[in-house]
Amino acid sequence: MQFTHEHREIQKTLKRYIDEHINPHVDEWEAAEMMPAHEIFKGLGQLGLLGLTKPEAHGGAGLDYSFSMAMAETLGHIHCGGVPMAIGVQTDMATPALARFGSEELQREFLAPAIAGDMVACIGVSEPGAGSDVSAIKSVARKDGDDYLITGQKMWITNSLQADWMCMLVNTSDGPAHKNKSLVMVRMRDENGKLVKGIEVAQKIRKIGMHSSDTGLIYFDEVRVPQRNLIGQEGAGFIYQMQQFQEERLWCAASTLESLSHCIEWTVEWAQERKLFGATLADQQWVQFKLAELKTEVESLRALTYLAVERYVAGEDVTEWATMAKLKAGRLNRVVPDTCLQFWGGMGYTWENKVSRMFRDGRLASIGGGADEVMLGILSKTMGIAKRAVR
């Protein structure tokens, strides 16, 4: 995959916005454990950056998925992991199924304002008893006239404390676990910003990292939602969500590339300045070789991710490639900051250090969006070495 002049211009625009409107405030938002999502998203929406791959009819740019990857990569310029993740949920996790399978009416009501930055979105899949095992969700939508009545819980939901709507995976029948689920658009707040009747933010979840990104446990008690808010066909939600995961996992891999590169660059600069036994840390061959090794690993991830995106743009099913990229990104998000932090010595163990923040934030990459073990299970099936067939 080769970035064109158009790709580069989008990256320049986003980088300027990050330098002017995001990075100067990151420390403040990290301390507050909340970023002003509506304010940030509105700015990105005005620049046309929230709908690069979405239909032009609803305010998107109608570009291919390589442009989304160019944006994801540039989000790594943000000096924390929480803000990029919140933006990625809006662009590549909560909206793909809506854009692909949602009715015109649903796209006008939910997708268009999300692209404009007028609404904050979240994706409601994980539950207290169903994280990696999506088929185990218990939330139920039962029919009542022309509506659904939705009852259940959603946990680990990024953006949920500020979200205006949720793309929610629910059980709509008593059939087999992979054929009884549907994706339903649930409005979470009214025009005045108040939670819709039956929805409760039960808990703001405090995490070891990603502090600027709000994460919630949300309760739903007989929440009334029109049946017309169903995305696509009833019972096809599990399939839609698995397809949506392809874009989420590609985004996860692409969004790590620049931040991992920064981590190595910061450490090189530090090693060249830090005095040690009459020389600098960078004069130690072990340090040179280890940093060279890390850079090689990051560039290998870049090549894998670019190839996966190239195939996705060509219309191929890239479940295997996106899974490999997600797995590798998760591993490197642990190895690179950990190795670099060691070279920073005591300074690496301080809260304000950018590498220590990456160490905390990056740990999520091997858990969220499908744990490493889930990725390995998927790959074992695609390779034909697992007993169970690919579902």
Long-range contacts (C-beta under 8 A, 24 or more apart in sequence): 1-66, 1-69, 1-306, 1-307, 1-309, 1-310, 1-313, 3-66, 3-70, 6-67, 7-66, 7-67, 7-70, 8-70, 10-49, 10-52, 10-67, 10-70, 10-71, 10-74, 11-70, 11-71, 11-73, 11-74, 13-47, 13-49, 14-44, 14-47, 14-49, 14-71, 14-74, 14-75, 14-77, 15-74, 15-77, 17-43, 17-44, 17-47, 17-49, 18-74, 18-75, 18-77, 18-78, 19-77, 22-78, 22-83, 23-77, 23-78, 23-79, 26-78, 26-79, 26-80, 26-83, 26-212, 27-352, 29-80, 29-82, 29-83, 29-211, 29-212, 30-80, 30-82, 30-211, 30-212, 30-357, 31-211, 32-212, 33-204, 33-206, 33-211, 33-212, 33-214, 34-161, 34-162, 34-212, 34-214, 35-82, 35-83, 35-86, 35-212, 35-213, 35-214, 37-86, 37-120, 37-159, 37-162, 37-214, 38-117, 38-120, 38-162, 40-83, 40-86, 40-87, 41-87, 41-90, 41-117, 41-120, 42-116, 42-117, 42-118, 43-117, 44-87, 44-117, 45-115, 45-116, 45-117, 45-118, 46-117, 50-87, 50-90, 50-91, 50-114, 50-115, 50-116, 50-117, 51-91, 51-111, 51-114, 51-115, 52-91, 53-99, 54-95, 54-99, 54-111, 54-115, 55-99, 55-107, 55-111, 57-107, 58-99, 58-107, 58-108, 58-111, 58-112, 58-115, 59-112, 59-115, 59-116, 60-99, 60-115, 64-313, 65-247, 65-250, 65-309, 65-312, 65-313, 66-309, 66-310, 66-313, 68-92, 68-247, 68-251, 69-250, 69-251, 69-254, 69-305, 69-306, 69-309, 72-250, 72-251, 72-254, 72-255, 73-254, 73-255, 73-257, 73-258, 74-258, 75-255, 75-258, 76-255, 76-256, 76-257, 76-258, 76-259, 76-260, 76-261, 76-262, 77-258, 77-259, 77-262, 78-259, 79-354, 79-357, 80-210, 80-211, 80-212, 80-357, 80-361, 81-209, 81-210, 81-213, 81-259, 81-357, 81-358, 81-361, 81-362, 81-364, 82-209, 82-210, 82-211, 82-212, 82-213, 82-361, 83-212, 83-213, 84-255, 84-259, 85-158, 85-210, 85-213, 85-255, 85-364, 86-158, 86-159, 86-212, 86-213, 86-214, 88-248, 88-251, 88-252, 88-255, 89-121, 89-122, 89-123, 89-158, 89-159, 90-114, 90-120, 90-121, 90-159, 91-251, 92-247, 92-248, 92-250, 92-251, 93-123, 93-244, 93-247, 93-248, 93-251, 94-121, 94-122, 94-123, 94-159, 94-166, 94-167, 95-121, 95-167, 96-243, 96-244, 96-247, 96-248, 97-167, 97-183, 97-231, 97-232, 97-240, 97-241, 97-243, 97-244, 98-167, 98-185, 98-231, 100-240, 100-243, 101-183, 101-231, 101-232, 101-236, 101-240, 102-185, 102-231, 102-232, 103-228, 105-228, 106-185, 106-228, 106-229, 106-231, 109-185, 110-165, 110-185, 113-164, 114-165, 119-164, 119-165, 120-159, 120-162, 120-163, 120-164, 121-159, 121-163, 121-164, 121-165, 121-166, 121-167, 122-157, 122-158, 122-159, 122-160, 122-163, 122-165, 122-166, 122-167, 122-188, 123-157, 123-158, 123-166, 123-167, 123-244, 124-154, 124-157, 124-160, 124-166, 124-167, 124-168, 124-169, 124-186, 124-218, 125-154, 125-169, 125-241, 126-154, 126-155, 126-156, 126-157, 127-152, 127-153, 127-154, 127-155, 128-153, 128-155, 128-217, 131-155, 131-156, 131-371, 132-370, 132-371, 132-373, 132-374, 134-169, 134-238, 134-241, 134-242, 135-177, 135-178, 135-181, 135-238, 136-177, 137-169, 137-170, 137-171, 137-181, 138-171, 139-168, 139-169, 139-170, 139-171, 139-220, 140-170, 140-171, 140-172, 141-170, 141-171, 141-172, 141-182, 141-184, 141-225, 143-227, 144-224, 146-226, 146-227, 146-228, 147-224, 147-225, 147-226, 147-227, 148-172, 148-184, 148-224, 148-225, 148-226, 148-227, 148-229, 148-230, 149-222, 149-223, 149-224, 149-225, 150-184, 150-186, 150-198, 150-220, 150-222, 150-223, 150-225, 151-220, 151-221, 151-222, 151-223, 152-220, 153-202, 153-217, 153-218, 153-219, 153-220, 154-217, 154-218, 154-220, 155-205, 155-216, 155-217, 155-218, 156-205, 156-215, 156-368, 157-215, 157-216, 157-217, 157-218, 158-213, 158-214, 158-215, 159-213, 159-214, 160-188, 160-201, 160-214, 160-215, 160-216, 160-218, 161-201, 161-204, 161-214, 161-215, 161-216, 162-214, 163-188, 163-189, 164-188, 164-189, 166-218, 167-231, 169-237, 169-238, 169-241, 170-237, 172-234, 172-235, 172-237, 173-234, 173-235, 175-235, 177-238, 178-238, 178-239, 178-391, 179-235, 179-238, 180-235, 181-235, 181-237, 181-238, 181-241, 182-230, 182-231, 182-233, 182-234, 182-235, 182-236, 182-237, 183-230, 183-231, 183-232, 183-237, 183-240, 183-241, 184-225, 184-229, 184-230, 184-231, 184-237, 185-225, 185-229, 185-230, 185-231, 186-220, 186-223, 186-225, 186-229, 187-225, 196-223, 197-223, 197-224, 198-222, 198-223, 198-224, 199-223, 207-364, 208-360, 208-363, 209-357, 209-359, 209-360, 209-361, 209-362, 209-363, 209-364, 210-360, 210-361, 210-364, 242-319, 245-322, 245-369, 245-370, 246-312, 246-317, 246-318, 246-319, 246-322, 248-369, 249-322, 249-323, 249-325, 249-326, 249-369, 249-370, 250-305, 250-308, 250-309, 250-312, 250-318, 250-322, 250-325, 250-326, 252-325, 252-326, 252-329, 252-330, 252-365, 252-368, 252-369, 253-301, 253-304, 253-305, 253-308, 253-322, 253-325, 253-326, 253-328, 253-329, 254-305, 254-309, 256-301, 256-329, 256-332, 256-333, 256-362, 256-365, 257-298, 257-301, 257-302, 257-305, 259-358, 259-362, 260-298, 260-301, 260-332, 260-333, 260-336, 261-295, 261-298, 262-354, 263-336, 263-337, 263-340, 263-354, 263-355, 263-358, 264-291, 264-294, 264-295, 264-298, 264-336, 264-340, 266-340, 266-354, 266-355, 267-291, 267-340, 267-343, 267-344, 267-355, 270-343, 270-344, 270-347, 271-343, 274-345, 281-343, 287-343, 290-339, 290-343, 291-340, 291-343, 294-335, 294-336, 294-339, 294-340, 297-332, 297-335, 297-336, 298-332, 298-336, 300-328, 301-325, 301-328, 301-329, 301-332, 304-328, 305-329, 319-378, 319-382, 320-378, 320-379, 320-382, 323-370, 323-375, 323-378, 323-379, 323-382, 324-375, 324-379, 326-369, 326-370, 326-375, 327-372, 327-375, 327-376, 327-379, 329-365, 330-365, 330-366, 330-367, 330-372, 330-375, 331-366, 331-372, 333-358, 333-362, 333-363, 333-365, 333-366, 334-362, 334-363, 334-365, 334-366, 336-362, 337-362
